Amino acid sequence: MAPKWECTKCLEDNSDSEEVCQWCDTARDEADPVRIEQRAAREAAAQAARDAAKEAAKEAARAARERHAEAPGGYAPTGQYFSPFPPFPQPSKPSHLSCDSDAETWARERRSRLVKELSIVDFCGAAERRSRLRALQLELHPDKHDQARQPHAQEMFLLVQSRWEEDEKGRKQRKQAEARKEEEERLAEEERQRQREAAREAARAREAALRRQRDAEEAEQKRRLEAARAAAQREERRRAEAAEEEEAPAPSDQEGAQLDEDDATDFSFEELVEEQHRVDAARRRRERELRIELADEKPSPDGEEPAPEDTSVQVNICDIQGPLRTIAAEKTWLRPSGKLQWVMIVDVKKLLERSEKVARQRQRLLFGDRDADDLELVADLAARGCLNLVLVVCMDKHFKLELFVSAFRSNWRTLQYAPASLRANPKIVRMAVNRDWHALALASPDLREDHALARLAVRGDGLALQVLSAKLQNDRPLVLTAVQQNWLALQFASIRLRGDRDVVLEAVRQDTSALEFASSRLQGDRSLVLLAVRVQGATLRFASPKLQADLEVVIEALKQDSKAIVHTAPEIRTDPKLHAAMRGNSEVLRFLGYDNRDRKNTEQELFDRNMGIFQCPYDDDDIAAALRGARFR
């Protein structure tokens, strides 16, 4: 196992070859416990050496003073020459004290020179600084000097040694910094290399995608050509079959109706493509005709243009992310020729196609809870000079016919995401309505007024009448068919047909609650209400107030359901004939007043009838009579 050292700052392990902690960037000399102990030991040894040198020097001086205290002249060296009785002239220094004076003089001179040399070393290069420090170490080493100079040399040697260690430490840190910089540059170069490789890979992927797209376009073009050839062949076969059918006898009406119904169940993709082409051509033709019709109209009865404040319209367009664009326009725009051109929703789509780069065939502009049709006028939709539209962009699977048909065959609800051109295809809508009548609500406004589609929808469920136009809701045969399928369809019929006796009677025969949706005239029809209350007495609540006070109607309702008494008129409840007819019906009589004689008699009769068979366990005749009701007669 490779040796490691633990950092005292972050307490993490580092490799023995690291001179800086890789976790907190602390130098090893300051964080490695071993290095710290070694440095402390060196400093302690140096300090001990300095202290020993000082003690040795003091001891030598004390010994010299003691040795020379008895000398003639009374000299006692104490660091400075002192004599209680100095001679005159002062004698020169003894020869045996010249050694210490020379050492101190040498130390003082050498120390001043060393300071200058060290200051010069700071401005030298790394190699020269290292060479000069090494030379000073060799020169000032204590072993190179005599005993008198050793303490001074030791002190200066330690100063040079500390400078040497600082230089070594800085050199190692610089080397580590250079190594880190080289590592960072290497990693940066590797990252750049990876980015270049990723860019090349992305370019290769784009080229492959373009190749696949070109192949798909070629395959699509080839498929369309084959489809066109197949369509031409089918057209030729159809013409040949039509020529043969002209010679054959015509089928009966029942067989023809069955054929039409079978043809409406499903269509091939080629038939849907052909129908879509016809729908697109018809929509373009209708747009041209509408523009011509609007252009021929005059702006006002007097032939004058309306005031600007009456024609200004602000169209606010947003998407699911927020406001997208605001178009400040007028209800009519001028053509280059100078004639007025009325603005339609298709014109707004053309503006969005130029500004947002979205094909207008892919655009759906939602107005409220419905799609704004391309041929609708902005002036008709704007309220108070402002029109708010929501832009929805159709995806490929809802826009491209082949992808749409594939998804539509598995789920008809895909129709709600399709553009207006596909929702105007009668064959696509017919296929959807065959599965669920709710699909008719997703069709274009023109198809919702188609009588054949409406008849197909109400045959599936009469409630489909609610999504039809007001014109079809007023169609008597269609409404009668819807009511025959589901009596609840009566509530969606027009006011005129809800007053039609045959239509309402058909609904009442299925469920008497249909009387609720009949007109007020039929709710007052005595024969119709009598028919309803004989089946369900609670239907009396839908009758007119006049019939709720009619004795015969009320009696028939109460016979069927006693709870219908709550729906009768207050004045009929005091009629003696009603009391006589309801004699014995306690559930009806409990709604009569407490002071009513018929109620009291009825209650007594019920008590006698029910309590007369009761055998009293008591012998007392008064108690038995009281229990049998004798006291109440």
Backbone hydrogen bonds, N-H to C=O, Kabsch-Sander energy under -0.5 kcal/mol:
donor,donor_aa,acceptor,acceptor_aa,energy
5,W,14,N,-2.3
7,C,12,E,-2.6
8,T,31,A,-1.6
11,L,7,C,-1.6
14,N,5,W,-2.1
16,D,3,P,-1.7
18,E,15,S,-1.5
21,C,26,T,-2.8
25,D,21,C,-1.9
28,R,19,E,-2.9
30,E,27,A,-0.9
31,A,27,A,-0.9
31,A,28,R,-0.6
32,D,28,R,-3.3
36,I,32,D,-2.6
37,E,33,P,-2.4
38,Q,34,V,-2.6
39,R,35,R,-2.8
40,A,36,I,-2.5
41,A,37,E,-2.6
42,R,38,Q,-2.5
43,E,39,R,-2.8
44,A,40,A,-2.6
45,A,41,A,-2.7
46,A,42,R,-2.9
47,Q,43,E,-2.8
48,A,44,A,-2.8
49,A,45,A,-2.8
50,R,46,A,-2.6
51,D,47,Q,-2.9
52,A,48,A,-3.0
53,A,49,A,-2.6
54,K,50,R,-2.6
55,E,51,D,-2.8
56,A,52,A,-3.0
57,A,53,A,-2.7
58,K,54,K,-2.6
59,E,55,E,-3.0
60,A,56,A,-2.7
61,A,57,A,-2.3
62,R,58,K,-2.7
63,A,59,E,-2.7
64,A,60,A,-2.2
65,R,61,A,-2.5
66,E,62,R,-2.6
67,R,63,A,-2.4
68,H,64,A,-2.3
69,A,65,R,-0.8
70,E,66,E,-0.5
71,A,68,H,-0.7
74,G,71,A,-1.7
76,A,82,F,-1.4
78,T,80,Q,-1.4
97,L,94,P,-1.1
98,S,95,S,-0.8
101,S,97,L,-1.4
102,D,98,S,-2.2
103,A,99,C,-2.2
104,E,100,D,-2.4
105,T,101,S,-2.4
106,W,102,D,-3.0
107,A,103,A,-2.8
108,R,104,E,-2.8
109,E,105,T,-2.5
110,R,106,W,-3.1
111,R,107,A,-2.5
112,S,108,R,-1.9
113,R,109,E,-2.3
114,L,110,R,-2.7
115,V,111,R,-2.3
116,K,112,S,-1.6
117,E,113,R,-2.5
118,L,114,L,-2.9
119,S,115,V,-2.0
120,I,116,K,-2.0
121,V,117,E,-2.4
122,D,118,L,-1.3
123,F,120,I,-1.5
124,C,121,V,-1.7
129,R,125,G,-2.9
130,R,126,A,-2.2
131,S,127,A,-2.3
132,R,128,E,-2.8
133,L,129,R,-2.3
134,R,130,R,-2.1
135,A,131,S,-2.2
136,L,132,R,-2.4
137,Q,133,L,-2.3
138,L,134,R,-2.2
139,E,135,A,-2.3
140,L,136,L,-2.8
141,H,137,Q,-0.7
144,K,141,H,-2.0
145,H,142,P,-1.7
150,Q,146,D,-1.2
153,A,149,R,-3.1
154,Q,150,Q,-3.1
155,E,151,P,-1.9
156,M,152,H,-2.2
157,F,153,A,-2.8
158,L,154,Q,-2.4
159,L,155,E,-1.6
160,V,156,M,-2.2
161,Q,157,F,-2.9
162,S,158,L,-2.6
163,R,159,L,-1.9
164,W,160,V,-2.4
165,E,161,Q,-2.8
166,E,162,S,-2.4
167,D,163,R,-2.2
168,E,164,W,-2.6
169,K,165,E,-2.9
170,G,166,E,-2.6
171,R,167,D,-2.4
172,K,168,E,-2.7
173,Q,169,K,-2.5
174,R,170,G,-2.6
175,K,171,R,-2.5
176,Q,172,K,-2.8
177,A,173,Q,-2.8
178,E,174,R,-2.8
179,A,175,K,-2.5
180,R,176,Q,-3.0
181,K,177,A,-2.7
182,E,178,E,-2.7
183,E,179,A,-2.4
184,E,180,R,-2.8
185,E,181,K,-2.7
186,R,182,E,-2.4
187,L,183,E,-2.8
188,A,184,E,-2.8
189,E,185,E,-2.6
190,E,186,R,-2.4
191,E,187,L,-2.7
192,R,188,A,-2.7
193,Q,189,E,-2.5
194,R,190,E,-2.6
195,Q,191,E,-2.6
196,R,192,R,-2.7
197,E,193,Q,-2.5
198,A,194,R,-2.8
199,A,195,Q,-2.7
200,R,196,R,-2.5
201,E,197,E,-2.4
202,A,198,A,-2.8
203,A,199,A,-2.5
204,R,200,R,-2.4
205,A,201,E,-2.4
206,R,202,A,-2.8
207,E,203,A,-2.5
208,A,204,R,-2.4
209,A,205,A,-2.7
210,L,206,R,-2.9
211,R,207,E,-2.5
212,R,208,A,-2.7
213,Q,209,A,-2.8
214,R,210,L,-2.8
215,D,211,R,-2.8
216,A,212,R,-2.8
217,E,213,Q,-2.8
218,E,214,R,-2.7
219,A,215,D,-2.7
220,E,216,A,-3.0
221,Q,217,E,-2.9
222,K,218,E,-2.5
223,R,219,A,-2.7
224,R,220,E,-2.7
225,L,221,Q,-2.3
226,E,222,K,-2.4
227,A,223,R,-2.8
228,A,224,R,-2.9
229,R,225,L,-2.6
230,A,226,E,-2.8
231,A,227,A,-2.8
232,A,228,A,-2.6
233,Q,229,R,-2.6
234,R,230,A,-2.7
235,E,231,A,-2.7
236,E,232,A,-2.3
237,R,233,Q,-2.6
238,R,234,R,-3.1
239,R,235,E,-2.6
240,A,236,E,-2.3
241,E,237,R,-3.0
242,A,238,R,-2.9
243,A,239,R,-2.4
244,E,240,A,-2.0
245,E,241,E,-2.7
246,E,242,A,-1.5
247,E,243,A,-0.7
247,E,244,E,-0.6
248,A,244,E,-1.3
256,G,252,S,-2.3
257,A,253,D,-2.5
258,Q,254,Q,-2.0
259,L,255,E,-2.2
260,D,256,G,-2.5
261,E,257,A,-2.2
262,D,258,Q,-2.1
263,D,259,L,-2.6
264,A,260,D,-1.4
265,T,262,D,-1.3
266,D,262,D,-0.6
272,L,268,S,-2.0
273,V,269,F,-2.2
274,E,270,E,-2.4
275,E,271,E,-2.4
276,Q,272,L,-2.2
277,H,273,V,-2.1
278,R,274,E,-2.0
279,V,275,E,-2.4
280,D,276,Q,-2.6
281,A,277,H,-2.3
282,A,278,R,-2.5
283,R,279,V,-2.4
284,R,280,D,-2.3
285,R,281,A,-2.4
286,R,282,A,-2.6
287,E,283,R,-2.1
288,R,284,R,-2.2
289,E,285,R,-2.5
290,L,286,R,-2.4
291,R,287,E,-2.3
292,I,288,R,-2.3
293,E,289,E,-2.4
294,L,290,L,-2.6
295,A,291,R,-2.4
296,D,292,I,-1.5
297,E,293,E,-0.6
297,E,294,L,-0.5
303,G,300,S,-1.9
310,D,307,A,-1.2
311,T,307,A,-0.8
311,T,308,P,-0.8
312,S,308,P,-1.5
313,V,329,A,-3.0
314,Q,385,G,-1.9
315,V,313,V,-0.6
315,V,327,I,-3.0
316,N,314,Q,-0.7
316,N,387,L,-2.9
317,I,315,V,-0.6
317,I,325,R,-3.1
318,C,389,L,-1.8
319,D,322,G,-2.5
322,G,319,D,-1.2
324,L,317,I,-2.6
325,R,317,I,-2.4
327,I,315,V,-3.0
328,A,326,T,-0.6
329,A,313,V,-2.7
329,A,327,I,-0.8
331,K,311,T,-2.1
333,W,341,Q,-3.0
335,R,339,K,-2.9
338,G,335,R,-1.7
341,Q,333,W,-3.1
343,V,331,K,-2.2
345,I,376,E,-2.0
346,V,374,D,-1.9
347,D,344,M,-0.8
348,V,344,M,-1.3
349,K,345,I,-2.0
350,K,346,V,-1.7
351,L,347,D,-1.9
352,L,348,V,-2.1
353,E,349,K,-2.1
354,R,350,K,-1.7
355,S,351,L,-2.2
356,E,352,L,-2.9
357,K,353,E,-0.6
358,V,352,L,-0.6
362,R,359,A,-1.5
363,Q,359,A,-0.6
363,Q,360,R,-0.6
364,R,392,V,-1.7
366,L,364,R,-0.7
366,L,390,V,-2.9
367,F,370,R,-2.9
368,G,366,L,-0.6
370,R,367,F,-1.2
372,A,365,L,-3.1
373,D,371,D,-0.5
376,E,373,D,-1.7
378,V,343,V,-2.2
379,A,343,V,-0.5
381,L,377,L,-1.3
382,A,378,V,-2.3
383,A,386,C,-2.3
386,C,383,A,-1.0
387,L,314,Q,-2.6
389,L,316,N,-3.0
389,L,387,L,-0.5
390,V,366,L,-1.6
391,L,318,C,-3.3
392,V,364,R,-2.4
394,C,362,R,-2.5
394,C,392,V,-0.5
398,H,395,M,-1.2
399,F,395,M,-1.2
400,K,396,D,-2.5
404,F,400,K,-2.8
405,V,401,L,-2.7
406,S,402,E,-1.7
407,A,403,L,-1.9
408,F,404,F,-2.9
409,R,405,V,-2.1
410,S,406,S,-0.6
411,N,407,A,-1.5
414,T,411,N,-1.5
415,L,412,W,-2.0
416,Q,413,R,-1.5
417,Y,414,T,-1.5
418,A,415,L,-1.1
422,L,419,P,-0.5
423,R,419,P,-1.7
424,A,420,A,-0.7
425,N,422,L,-1.3
429,V,425,N,-2.2
430,R,426,P,-2.3
431,M,427,K,-2.2
432,A,428,I,-1.9
433,V,429,V,-2.7
434,N,430,R,-2.0
435,R,431,M,-0.8
435,R,432,A,-0.7
436,D,432,A,-2.4
439,A,436,D,-1.6
440,L,437,W,-1.9
441,A,438,H,-1.4
442,L,439,A,-1.3
443,A,440,L,-1.0
444,S,423,R,-1.7
448,R,444,S,-1.8
449,E,445,P,-0.6
449,E,446,D,-0.9
450,D,447,L,-1.5
454,A,450,D,-2.1
455,R,451,H,-2.5
456,L,452,A,-2.1
457,A,453,L,-2.2
458,V,454,A,-2.5
459,R,455,R,-1.5
460,G,456,L,-1.0
461,D,457,A,-2.1
464,A,461,D,-2.0
465,L,462,G,-1.9
466,Q,463,L,-1.8
467,V,464,A,-1.3
468,L,465,L,-1.0
469,S,448,R,-0.9
473,Q,469,S,-2.0
474,N,470,A,-0.5
474,N,471,K,-0.7
475,D,472,L,-1.5
476,R,474,N,-0.7
479,V,475,D,-2.7
480,L,476,R,-2.7
481,T,477,P,-2.0
482,A,478,L,-2.2
483,V,479,V,-2.7
484,Q,480,L,-2.1
485,Q,481,T,-1.5
486,N,482,A,-2.4
489,A,486,N,-1.9
490,L,487,W,-1.8
491,Q,488,L,-1.2
492,F,489,A,-1.5
493,A,490,L,-1.3
494,S,473,Q,-1.9
498,R,494,S,-1.8
499,G,496,R,-0.8
500,D,497,L,-1.2
501,R,499,G,-0.5
504,V,500,D,-2.4
505,L,501,R,-2.8
506,E,502,D,-2.0
507,A,503,V,-1.5
508,V,504,V,-2.7
509,R,505,L,-2.0
510,Q,506,E,-0.8
511,D,507,A,-2.3
514,A,511,D,-1.9
515,L,512,T,-1.8
516,E,513,S,-1.8
517,F,514,A,-1.5
518,A,515,L,-0.8
519,S,498,R,-2.0
523,Q,519,S,-2.0
524,G,520,S,-0.6
524,G,521,R,-0.6
525,D,522,L,-1.4
526,R,524,G,-0.6
529,V,525,D,-2.4
530,L,526,R,-2.5
531,L,527,S,-2.0
532,A,528,L,-1.7
533,V,529,V,-2.9
534,R,530,L,-1.7
535,V,531,L,-0.6
535,V,532,A,-0.8
536,Q,532,A,-2.6
539,T,536,Q,-1.6
540,L,537,G,-1.9
541,R,538,A,-1.6
542,F,539,T,-2.1
543,A,540,L,-1.2
544,S,523,Q,-1.9
548,Q,544,S,-1.7
549,A,545,P,-0.6
549,A,546,K,-0.7
550,D,547,L,-1.0
554,V,550,D,-2.5
555,I,551,L,-2.7
556,E,552,E,-2.2
557,A,553,V,-2.1
558,L,554,V,-2.7
559,K,555,I,-2.0
560,Q,556,E,-1.4
561,D,557,A,-2.6
564,A,561,D,-1.6
565,I,562,S,-1.5
566,V,563,K,-1.5
567,H,564,A,-1.8
568,T,565,I,-1.2
569,A,548,Q,-1.8
572,I,569,A,-0.8
573,R,569,A,-0.7
573,R,570,P,-0.7
574,T,571,E,-0.8
575,D,572,I,-1.3
578,L,575,D,-0.5
579,H,575,D,-1.7
580,A,576,P,-2.7
581,A,577,K,-2.4
582,M,578,L,-2.1
583,R,580,A,-1.1
585,N,582,M,-2.4
586,S,584,G,-1.1
588,V,585,N,-0.6
589,L,585,N,-2.2
590,R,586,S,-1.6
591,F,588,V,-1.6
592,L,589,L,-1.7
596,N,593,G,-1.3
600,K,596,N,-1.8
601,N,597,R,-2.7
602,T,598,D,-2.3
603,E,599,R,-2.4
604,Q,600,K,-2.2
605,E,601,N,-2.5
606,L,602,T,-2.4
607,F,603,E,-1.9
608,D,604,Q,-2.8
609,R,605,E,-2.7
610,N,606,L,-2.1
611,M,607,F,-3.0
612,G,608,D,-1.6
614,F,611,M,-1.4
616,C,614,F,-0.7
624,A,620,D,-2.0
625,A,621,D,-2.8
626,A,622,D,-2.4
627,L,623,I,-2.4
628,R,624,A,-1.6
629,G,625,A,-0.7
629,G,626,A,-0.8
630,A,625,A,-2.9
632,F,629,G,-1.1
633,R,630,A,-1.0
